[in-house]
Amino acid sequence: MAKNNTNGTETSAALAAPTFTPTIHLILQGKGGVGKSIVASWLAEFLIGRGQPVRCFDGDPVNRSLGQIKALNVEKLDLLNDEGVVMRSRYDALINRLLTEKVVVDNGATAFLPFWTFIVESDVISTLRAAYRRCRNQIA
């Protein structure tokens, strides 16, 4: 029996989606020290262990815990400028990567609010769904 992993929000266009939908894993939480980085590392290791190509991103400008795991070849995201102001063009570049790669994003507590605001205001989830990408938001 086939397993249905949908959340009931698909449109008729989604029915024409490929059988395999690349997944984006966003590890988000506004509080520090709750395990975002460890969850992201476990998830990345699990996917890699299953032979799936995964690109890992660390979006914490203060404590780059995921980026310290050399085996994951984590790309550090600099989404804020030196004054702590959100650089919207950098978020746009990240979304373009989400459209083309299977990713795990560990977003730090200090960048949570600007990142989540960008996701909501830019309707990123709809953009990703239209490109047949599936988002999994893990709240640590």
C-alpha positions in Angstrom: 0.0 0.0 0.0 1.4 3.4 -1.0 2.0 5.9 1.9 0.4 9.3 1.5 2.7 12.0 2.9 0.6 15.0 2.1 -0.8 17.6 4.4 -4.0 18.1 2.4 -3.0 21.5 0.9 -2.1 20.3 -2.6 -3.6 21.9 -5.6 -4.6 20.1 -8.8 -1.2 21.2 -10.3 0.5 19.3 -7.5 -1.1 16.1 -8.8 1.1 16.4 -11.9 4.2 16.6 -9.7 7.0 14.1 -10.1 6.8 10.9 -8.0 9.9 12.0 -6.1 9.6 15.5 -4.5 12.9 16.9 -3.3 12.6 18.0 0.3 13.8 21.1 2.0 14.4 20.8 5.8 14.3 24.1 7.7 15.3 23.8 11.3 13.8 26.9 12.9 13.3 28.2 16.4 13.6 31.6 17.9 15.2 30.4 21.2 18.8 29.4 21.4 20.1 26.3 23.0 17.1 24.1 22.1 18.9 21.6 19.8 18.5 23.1 16.3 22.0 22.3 15.2 22.0 18.8 16.6 18.7 18.0 14.9 20.1 19.4 11.6 23.3 17.4 11.9 21.3 14.2 12.7 19.0 14.8 9.8 21.9 15.5 7.4 23.8 12.4 8.5 20.6 10.3 8.2 20.0 11.5 4.6 23.6 11.1 3.6 23.7 7.6 5.1 20.7 6.7 2.8 22.7 7.8 -0.2 20.9 11.1 -0.7 22.8 14.2 -1.8 22.3 16.9 0.7 23.5 20.5 1.0 23.7 21.9 4.5 23.5 25.6 5.4 24.2 27.3 8.7 22.4 30.6 9.0 23.4 31.4 12.6 25.5 34.6 12.5 26.5 34.2 16.2 27.1 30.5 16.9 27.8 28.4 13.8 27.4 25.0 15.5 26.4 23.1 12.3 29.2 24.7 10.4 31.7 23.2 12.8 30.9 19.6 11.5 33.5 19.4 8.8 32.2 16.1 7.3 28.9 17.8 6.4 30.7 20.5 4.3 28.3 23.1 5.6 28.0 26.4 3.8 27.8 29.4 6.1 25.0 31.9 5.3 25.7 35.5 5.9 22.1 36.8 5.7 22.7 39.9 7.9 25.1 42.8 7.2 27.6 44.0 9.8 25.0 46.2 11.5 22.6 43.2 11.8 20.3 44.4 9.1 18.7 41.8 6.9 20.1 41.8 3.4 17.1 40.7 1.3 19.2 40.0 -1.7 21.0 37.3 0.3 17.7 35.7 1.2 16.7 35.7 -2.5 19.9 33.9 -3.3 19.2 31.3 -0.7 15.7 30.7 -2.1 17.2 30.1 -5.5 19.4 27.4 -4.0 16.3 25.9 -2.3 14.8 25.5 -5.7 17.6 23.5 -7.1 19.1 21.5 -4.3 18.1 19.1 -1.5 18.9 21.0 1.6 19.0 21.1 5.4 19.1 24.7 6.8 20.0 25.3 10.4 18.8 28.8 11.2 20.1 30.4 14.4 18.0 32.1 17.0 19.3 35.5 16.2 18.4 35.2 12.5 15.1 33.4 13.1 12.8 36.4 13.1 14.2 38.1 9.9 14.3 34.7 8.1 10.7 33.7 9.1 9.5 37.2 8.2 11.1 36.9 4.8 9.5 33.4 4.3 6.0 34.7 5.2 6.2 38.1 3.4 7.6 36.6 0.2 5.3 33.6 0.2 8.3 31.3 -0.1 6.3 28.2 0.7 4.0 28.7 -2.3 7.0 29.4 -4.5 8.7 26.1 -3.4 5.5 24.1 -3.8 5.0 25.5 -7.3 8.4 24.2 -8.1 7.5 20.8 -6.7 9.6 21.2 -3.6 8.4 19.9 -0.3 9.2 21.9 2.9 9.6 20.2 6.2 9.8 22.7 9.1 11.3 21.1 12.2 10.9 23.2 15.2 13.5 22.1 17.7 
